[in-house]
Amino acid sequence: MIKINDEHQFSIEETLFVFALDSEAGKVFNNKNKLITGIGKVNAAMELTKEIHRTKPKLIVNLGSAGSKNFHKGDVVCCTKFIQRDMDVRGLGFQLYETPLSGVPPVLEYGLKKNGLPEGICGSGDSFEMNHSETVYNIVDMEAYPLALIAMKENIPFLCLKYISDDAGSEAADDWTVQVHLASEAFDKILFSSI
């Protein structure tokens, strides 16, 4: 069982662990229900949708690397709010980050809170951000928003943990290359150390 908090625990066998890249999963998740989506929002959405209809998981756990100026390299942050950071249709009168006519607010609030971890707001977009200055979100990645949206629409509990690999600044690419391999070890301690 995976204990998320005092109200939520789930069977490992009925949990789907979702990563963008196999390097983020390492060997820790080889004997688990693991899905590698590939990079970007479209790949993440397509692969998760197919897998949900194939395996019908009881919990979706998105694990991966992310950048942040607010948290430190090596921190693991639980994301419970999500923004599609490259959605900008203000020219037609919509709010920044709002998907027109979707009925979804610019900040999507959907995700379980994991005991003992700081919470963050994840801005997902199809770019590797190296000049982060936005204050509405404090973590940047490339897949979490569509995963959270699909989990919400499918009424499946969702947990999103991000390993901070870089500061989303000018050294982000070099930092990410070194740090990404440490993510699976951090997730292993948080999710499975009490089993």
N, C-alpha and C positions, 0 to 999 in steps of 0.2 A: 504494500500500500504506500501511496505517496500522500503525506499529510501536508496540505497547503496552509490551513489555518484551523482554528478550533471548530469551524462548521463544515469544512470540506476535506474529504480524503477520497482517493480514487485508487482502483486497482491498476497496477503497472501494466497488466496485460490488456486493459481496455483504454490505455492512454496512448495517444499519438504524439510523438516527439518530432517537431518540425524544425528543420534547419535550412538555410539557404545553401550552405556548402558543407561537404563532408569533412573538411578540415575543422569546422566548428564543432562537429560531433565527436571527432576522435574515435578511439576504440571503445570508449565508455558505453556507447549506445548501440554497439553491434548486435547485441542479443535482445534489443528492445524494438518496439514498433516505431521505426525511424523513417521519416520522409525527408528527402533532399529535394528542394524545389528548384534550385538554381536561383540566380540573382535577379532581383527586380520584382515590381508589383505584379506584372502580368504573369510571369512564371509562377510566383507564389500563389496567386489566385487560382490559376488553372490546375496546378498540381494538388493543392489542398482540396479543391472541389471534387476532383476525381477520386482522391483517397477517402474522403468522407463517404461518398456513395458506395465505395468498395468495402470499407471496413467498419463504418458507423462507430467511431470512437466515442467514449463517454466523457473524455477530457482531451483537449488540444493544448499542448505545451509548446510554445514557440521559444526556442533557445537560439541565441546567436550573438554576434559581436555588434558593437555600436560605438559611435563617437559621442563625446560629451565634454563641454567646458565646465559643467557644474559638478560632475562626479570625477573620481580619480581612476587612472588606469588600474585595472585589476578589480575594481568594484563590480558587484553584481546588483543590478537595479531591477525592481519589479515594475513593469509598465502597466498602468491601468487606464491610461488615456492615450488616444492616438489621433494624429493629425496627418492628412495627406498634404505634405509640405509643398508639393509642386502643383497643387490645384489652385488656380487663380483665374476666376471668371468675374472679377470686379467690373470689368468693362461692360458686362450685361446687368450690373446691379446686384450681384450676389456678394456675400461676405468672402473675404480671403479664406481659403481652404475649404469652402463649402462646395460640395458636388451639386450642381444645379438639379433641381427637381427630384432629388433623391429622398428627401425627408430625413436625411441624416444630418445632425448638426456639424459644424466645422470641427469640433472636438468630440470624437467618438469616445464615450466612456463605457468600456466593456472589458472586464478582466478581473480575475481573482487577486486578492492581496495575499502575498506570502509572508507569513510571520517572520520577523527579524530582518527584513530587507527594506531599504529605502524605496520610496515610490518615485516614478518618473513619468514624464509625458513624452511620448515617442513621436517624432516627426519622420514619416516615411516618404521617400521620393526616389525617383529613378536617376539619382546622381550621387556620386561619392562626395559628400560635402567636406570641403577643406578650408572654408572661410565662414564658419558658423557664427552668426551674430544675433539670430532670432531669439527672442525671450519667451515666446508663447510655448515653445517646447524646449526641453533640456537634454534630449537624447536624439541622435539621428541614426537612422538605419535605412534599409531599402525594401523591406518586406512586411513589417509588422502590421501596418494599417489594413491591408486587404485581408490578412489572416484573421485579425480581430473582427472585421466587418462580416466575413463569411461565418465565423463561429457564432456571432450574434444572430445572424439571419437564420442559421441552422439550429439555434437554441442549444448550443453545446458550450459547456463551461470552458473558459479560456484562461490560460496562465502564460504570461510573457515575461521571460527573464533575459536581460541583456547584460553581457559581459563588456565592460568598457575597455575597448582596445586602443583608443586614441582620443585626442582632444578636439577632433573635427577641425583642426587648424592646419597650418602649413606643413607640419611633419606627419600628418595623419596617415599617409600611405605607407611610410616607413614603419611607423609604430604598429599599424594594423598587421603588417606582414609578420612581425615578431610576436605580437600578442595573441593573435587569433588561435594559435595552437594551444594556448593555456585555458581557453574557454571551457572545454569539456571537463577538465579536472575541477574547475570551480563549480560547474553545474552538478557534477557527481557528488561533491561534498554537501551541497545544499539540498539536493533531492533525495539522495540515497544513503547518507551517512547514518540516519536514524532507523534504517530498516533492519 
